[in-house]
Amino acid sequence: MTLPDVSRFAATLRGIRLSLALALAPLAAIAAQPSPHIVMVTPRGMHEAEFAFLSYFRQRGVEVRLTLLEYDQPLLLQSRIRTLRPDLVYTWGTPASLAVLGQFTQRTHSPGISDIPVVFAEVADPVGSHLLPRLSVHGPNVTGVIHIAPMAAQLAALRTFRPLRKIGYLANPAEPNTLTTVAELQRAAKREPFELVKRALPLHDGSPSAADIDPLVHELADAGIDMLYVEPSTFLASTYRDALMNAALKWRVPTFCATQSIVRKSGCLMGLVSDEADVGRLAAAKAYAILHDGVAPANIPVEFVHRYTLIANFDTALRLDIELPLALLDVAQPSHSRPLPP
């Protein structure tokens, strides 16, 4: 190789090294960034929404340092979060979100977490539960995802099952969002020809007991309800969903549920629901915008999930000797999760 050839080769090699360095620079910058620390507050550990949330970050080359907390006493939980000083807090459900943020009407006297970004997921009615004053005004550190289909759409789905004279409802007074749903159903009952039959779980030292579920479902069955509506109560539709569905099967009460997992995993007859993974991904997109893009939570809208699916559990229909109408079968996605034993 002559001297000019050597010079040209050296220049080419320097160019390759420079191009490679420029190409790898963004990856090196990502690797150099500390992994964001996210605290997840849930009543139930990690499930589909949380796994989808973390997967969203991994797909973008971001590994998250995770601390998982269960909500219990709000002041102790808030103290723990302040000690951890995470980059962001993710909350699942209304009670967990209220435990972290508090009701906006009480924040002057009992402030919740206000200096750390919070993204909530699967909160049915953030305004009615006093988590937010309005959807368009949600505080400087808060944004999130609403996962429940509008009540008018749920009632339209109910009507594909059969004409409804009486809809049963089991309320948990310890969860403010359940009282909001009662009010919505009562307004709908004035417009439409059905009667709302309500029972409320008694509170023992401020908390409901799973032991009261079966006798109250029995009372609703004796009242002649055509369908038991199960709204997204953390206590009924998540923590004790199996006990509720066992009682409904025992007393042969058809059920309509507002969340996905209780239909697919616990044998609810049908529901107009959002996909939990979609909820997790949408919450993650908001968290990513905060942590990666530097967008203030106040500038990220609180949103409804964009898609809902009507699901019918064929196994439960068989157990209840119910023949699902063709109008329902034409539009419903079948579920064959095995219902609970009697």
Backbone hydrogen bonds, N-H to C=O, Kabsch-Sander energy under -0.5 kcal/mol:
donor,donor_aa,acceptor,acceptor_aa,energy
6,V,2,T,-2.4
7,S,3,L,-2.2
8,R,4,P,-2.6
9,F,5,D,-2.6
10,A,6,V,-2.5
11,A,7,S,-2.4
12,T,8,R,-2.4
13,L,9,F,-2.6
14,R,10,A,-2.4
15,G,11,A,-2.1
16,I,12,T,-2.4
17,R,13,L,-2.5
18,L,14,R,-2.4
19,S,15,G,-2.7
20,L,16,I,-2.7
21,A,17,R,-2.5
22,L,18,L,-2.5
23,A,19,S,-2.4
24,L,20,L,-2.2
25,A,21,A,-1.1
28,A,24,L,-2.6
29,A,25,A,-2.5
30,I,26,P,-2.3
31,A,27,L,-2.6
32,A,28,A,-2.1
33,Q,29,A,-1.2
38,I,36,P,-0.6
38,I,65,R,-2.7
39,V,88,L,-2.3
40,M,38,I,-0.5
40,M,67,T,-2.8
41,V,90,Y,-3.0
42,T,40,M,-0.6
42,T,69,L,-2.1
51,F,47,H,-2.5
52,A,48,E,-2.3
53,F,49,A,-1.9
54,L,50,E,-2.2
55,S,51,F,-2.3
56,Y,52,A,-1.8
57,F,53,F,-1.1
58,R,54,L,-2.2
59,Q,55,S,-2.5
60,R,57,F,-1.2
61,G,58,R,-2.0
62,V,57,F,-2.3
63,E,61,G,-0.6
65,R,36,P,-2.7
66,L,64,V,-0.7
67,T,38,I,-2.1
69,L,40,M,-3.4
69,L,67,T,-0.6
71,Y,42,T,-0.6
77,L,73,Q,-2.6
78,Q,74,P,-3.1
79,S,75,L,-2.1
80,R,76,L,-2.2
81,I,77,L,-2.3
82,R,78,Q,-2.4
83,T,79,S,-1.9
84,L,80,R,-2.1
85,R,81,I,-2.1
87,D,37,H,-2.4
88,L,37,H,-1.3
89,V,117,P,-2.5
90,Y,39,V,-3.1
91,T,119,V,-2.0
92,W,41,V,-2.2
93,G,91,T,-0.5
93,G,121,A,-2.9
97,S,93,G,-1.9
98,L,94,T,-2.9
99,A,95,P,-2.2
100,V,96,A,-1.4
101,L,97,S,-2.9
102,G,98,L,-2.2
104,F,130,H,-2.7
106,Q,103,Q,-1.9
107,R,104,F,-0.7
109,H,106,Q,-0.7
110,S,106,Q,-3.1
112,G,101,L,-0.7
113,I,100,V,-2.7
114,S,112,G,-0.6
118,V,141,N,-3.2
119,V,89,V,-2.8
120,F,118,V,-0.5
120,F,143,T,-2.1
121,A,91,T,-2.4
123,V,145,V,-1.4
124,A,122,E,-0.6
129,S,125,D,-2.1
130,H,127,V,-1.7
131,L,126,P,-1.7
132,L,126,P,-2.4
134,R,137,V,-1.4
137,V,134,R,-0.7
142,V,139,G,-0.8
143,T,118,V,-1.8
145,V,120,F,-1.9
146,I,303,E,-3.2
153,A,150,P,-0.5
154,Q,150,P,-1.9
155,L,151,M,-2.6
156,A,152,A,-1.8
157,A,153,A,-1.9
158,L,154,Q,-2.3
159,R,155,L,-1.9
160,T,156,A,-0.6
160,T,157,A,-1.0
161,F,158,L,-1.8
162,R,158,L,-1.1
165,R,163,P,-0.6
167,I,195,E,-2.6
168,G,166,K,-0.5
168,G,227,M,-3.3
169,Y,197,V,-2.1
170,L,229,Y,-0.7
171,A,169,Y,-0.6
171,A,199,R,-2.9
175,E,172,N,-2.3
178,T,175,E,-1.5
179,L,175,E,-0.8
179,L,176,P,-0.6
180,T,176,P,-1.4
181,T,177,N,-1.7
182,V,178,T,-1.9
183,A,179,L,-1.9
184,E,180,T,-2.0
185,L,181,T,-2.7
186,Q,182,V,-2.6
187,R,183,A,-2.2
188,A,184,E,-2.2
189,A,185,L,-2.4
190,K,186,Q,-1.1
191,R,187,R,-0.9
191,R,188,A,-0.6
192,E,188,A,-2.3
194,F,189,A,-0.5
194,F,192,E,-2.2
195,E,165,R,-3.5
197,V,167,I,-2.7
197,V,195,E,-0.6
198,K,196,L,-0.6
199,R,169,Y,-2.4
201,L,171,A,-2.9
204,H,207,S,-3.8
205,D,203,L,-0.6
207,S,204,H,-1.2
212,D,209,S,-1.6
213,I,210,A,-1.4
214,D,210,A,-0.5
216,L,212,D,-1.5
217,V,213,I,-2.3
218,H,214,D,-2.2
219,E,215,P,-2.0
220,L,216,L,-2.1
221,A,217,V,-2.4
222,D,218,H,-2.5
223,A,219,E,-1.4
224,G,221,A,-1.6
225,I,220,L,-1.4
226,D,166,K,-2.8
227,M,166,K,-1.0
228,L,254,P,-2.7
229,Y,168,G,-3.0
229,Y,227,M,-0.6
230,V,228,L,-0.5
230,V,256,F,-3.2
231,E,229,Y,-0.6
233,S,231,E,-2.8
237,A,233,S,-2.8
238,S,234,T,-0.8
239,T,234,T,-3.0
240,Y,235,F,-2.4
241,R,238,S,-1.0
244,L,240,Y,-2.0
245,M,241,R,-2.6
246,N,242,D,-2.5
247,A,243,A,-1.9
248,A,244,L,-2.2
249,L,245,M,-2.4
250,K,246,N,-2.5
251,W,247,A,-2.4
252,R,249,L,-0.9
253,V,248,A,-3.1
256,F,228,L,-2.7
257,C,270,M,-2.7
258,A,230,V,-2.0
263,V,259,T,-0.6
263,V,260,Q,-1.1
264,R,260,Q,-2.3
265,K,261,S,-2.9
266,S,261,S,-0.7
267,G,263,V,-0.7
268,C,262,I,-2.2
270,M,255,T,-1.4
271,G,311,I,-1.9
272,L,257,C,-0.5
273,V,271,G,-0.7
273,V,309,T,-2.8
279,V,275,D,-1.8
280,G,276,E,-2.4
281,R,277,A,-2.5
282,L,278,D,-2.4
283,A,279,V,-2.4
284,A,280,G,-2.3
285,A,281,R,-2.3
286,K,282,L,-1.4
287,A,283,A,-2.2
288,Y,284,A,-3.2
289,A,285,A,-1.8
290,I,286,K,-1.6
291,L,287,A,-2.8
292,H,288,Y,-3.0
293,D,288,Y,-1.1
294,G,290,I,-0.5
295,V,289,A,-2.4
298,A,140,P,-1.0
299,N,296,A,-1.9
300,I,297,P,-1.9
302,V,135,L,-0.6
303,E,144,G,-1.9
305,V,146,I,-2.1
309,T,273,V,-3.3
311,I,271,G,-2.9
311,I,309,T,-0.6
312,A,333,Q,-2.1
313,N,269,L,-3.6
314,F,312,A,-0.9
314,F,335,S,-1.9
315,D,335,S,-0.7
317,A,313,N,-1.9
318,L,314,F,-2.2
319,R,315,D,-2.2
320,L,316,T,-2.1
321,D,318,L,-1.1
322,I,317,A,-3.0
323,E,321,D,-0.5
324,L,322,I,-0.8
328,L,325,P,-0.7
329,L,325,P,-2.2
330,D,326,L,-2.3
331,V,327,A,-0.5
331,V,328,L,-1.0
332,A,328,L,-2.4
333,Q,310,L,-3.6
335,S,312,A,-2.4
